[in-house]
Amino acid sequence: MAKGFVKGVKSELKKVVWPTKEQLIKNTTMVIGLVIVFAVLILGFDMLLEYADTNIWEFIQNRIG
């Protein structure tokens, strides 16, 4: 059973089309760029929500008392 598995893995790996160095660099750069963009967007949204939360609680405290 193990022989068949290893043989199958080897045959499947021969079918893989590996990216060129240029494609790999381009795709890696794109992924890193998108991660940075989404991190900044999430940070901005988090800061906005934190600001709103703080102001809402201050407003409630001032109204009550």
N, C-alpha and C positions, 0 to 999 in steps of 0.2 A: 504494500500500500504506500509506504514512504517513497519507494522508487518511482511509482507512478506520479506521485505528487510533485517530486523534484523534476521529473521529466516534463510534466505539464507546465511547471513554472518556467523552466528554461525555454520551452517552445513559445510560451506567451511573451517572454521578454524579447525574443527575436522579432516579434511583430511590432514592438513599440517603436514609434517614430520619435527620436529624441530631438529636442530643440537645438538649434545652432547657438553659438555663443552670443551672437547679436540678439537673437530672439529671447534668450534667457536674460540678458541684461535689460532689454526693453521691458519685458514682462515684470521683472523684479523691481525696476524703477517705478513702473506703473502701480504695482501693489503697495510699495512703500509710500508713494505719493498719495494714494487713496486712503491709506491708513492715517496719514498725517491730516488730510482734509477732514475725514470723519472724526478724528480725535478733536480737532479744533471746533467743529460743529457741535459735538457733544459737550465740550467744555463750555462753549458759549451758551448753549441751552441750559446747562446745569447752573451757570452763574446767573442767568436770567431768572430761573425758578427760585434760586436761593434769595435773590434780591426781592422778588415778589413775595416770597414767604415771610421774609423779615419785615417788610413793609406792611403786610396784612396783619401780622401779629401786633406790631406797634400801633396800628390803627385801631385794632380791637381793644388793646389795653388802654389807649387814650379815651375811647368812647365809654368804656365800662368804668374806668376809674381812677 
